[in-house]
Amino acid sequence: MKKVVIVSSSLARKSRSREVAKICMDTLAGNSEIVSDWIDLREINAPNFDDDEIFKSDAYRRCHKAVL
């Protein structure tokens, strides 16, 4: 089974790319051969990347688990 992670990375309130990402997610939901996951950077409390503390954060673990 294939795995696809859709990441919405725009922090803009009226992000058009986020809407396109939602359409992709809805389309993939109907495909039984693909497992899809959604990560919206507006919805997770991700710290700035610092090459040390980032690996201890729940947000990092959530993203890392999604792409494995």
C-alpha positions as CSV (number, residue, x, y, z in Angstrom):
1,M,0.0,0.0,0.0
2,K,1.3,3.5,-0.9
3,K,1.5,6.2,1.7
4,V,1.1,9.9,0.9
5,V,1.5,12.8,3.4
6,I,0.0,16.1,2.4
7,V,1.5,19.1,4.1
8,S,-0.2,22.4,4.2
9,S,2.7,24.8,5.0
10,S,1.1,28.2,4.5
11,L,0.4,30.2,7.6
12,A,-1.9,32.6,5.8
13,R,-5.5,32.7,6.9
14,K,-6.8,32.7,3.3
15,S,-4.4,30.2,1.9
16,R,-5.5,29.0,-1.5
17,S,-2.8,26.2,-1.5
18,R,-4.4,24.9,1.7
19,E,-7.7,24.6,-0.1
20,V,-6.0,22.7,-2.9
21,A,-4.4,20.4,-0.4
22,K,-7.8,19.7,1.1
23,I,-9.1,18.7,-2.3
24,C,-6.2,16.3,-2.8
25,M,-6.8,14.8,0.7
26,D,-10.5,14.3,-0.2
27,T,-9.6,12.7,-3.5
28,L,-7.1,10.3,-1.9
29,A,-9.6,9.3,0.8
30,G,-11.6,7.5,-1.9
31,N,-8.6,5.4,-3.0
32,S,-8.3,2.1,-1.1
33,E,-4.7,1.6,-2.3
34,I,-3.4,4.7,-0.7
35,V,-3.0,5.6,2.9
36,S,-3.0,9.4,3.3
37,D,-2.2,11.7,6.2
38,W,-2.6,15.4,6.6
39,I,-0.2,17.8,8.4
40,D,-1.3,21.4,8.7
41,L,1.5,23.6,10.1
42,R,-1.1,26.1,11.3
43,E,-2.5,23.4,13.6
44,I,0.6,22.1,15.2
45,N,2.8,24.0,17.7
46,A,6.1,23.5,15.9
47,P,9.1,25.2,17.4
48,N,11.7,26.9,15.2
49,F,14.2,24.4,13.8
50,D,17.3,24.6,15.9
51,D,19.1,21.3,15.2
52,D,19.0,20.3,18.9
53,E,15.7,21.0,20.7
54,I,13.5,20.3,17.7
55,F,13.9,16.5,18.0
56,K,12.4,16.6,21.5
57,S,9.1,18.3,20.4
58,D,5.8,16.6,20.0
59,A,5.3,18.4,16.7
60,Y,8.5,17.0,15.3
61,R,7.6,13.4,16.4
62,R,4.1,13.8,14.7
63,C,5.7,14.9,11.4
64,H,8.4,12.3,11.6
65,K,6.0,9.4,12.2
66,A,3.8,10.6,9.3
67,V,6.5,10.3,6.7
68,L,8.0,7.0,7.9
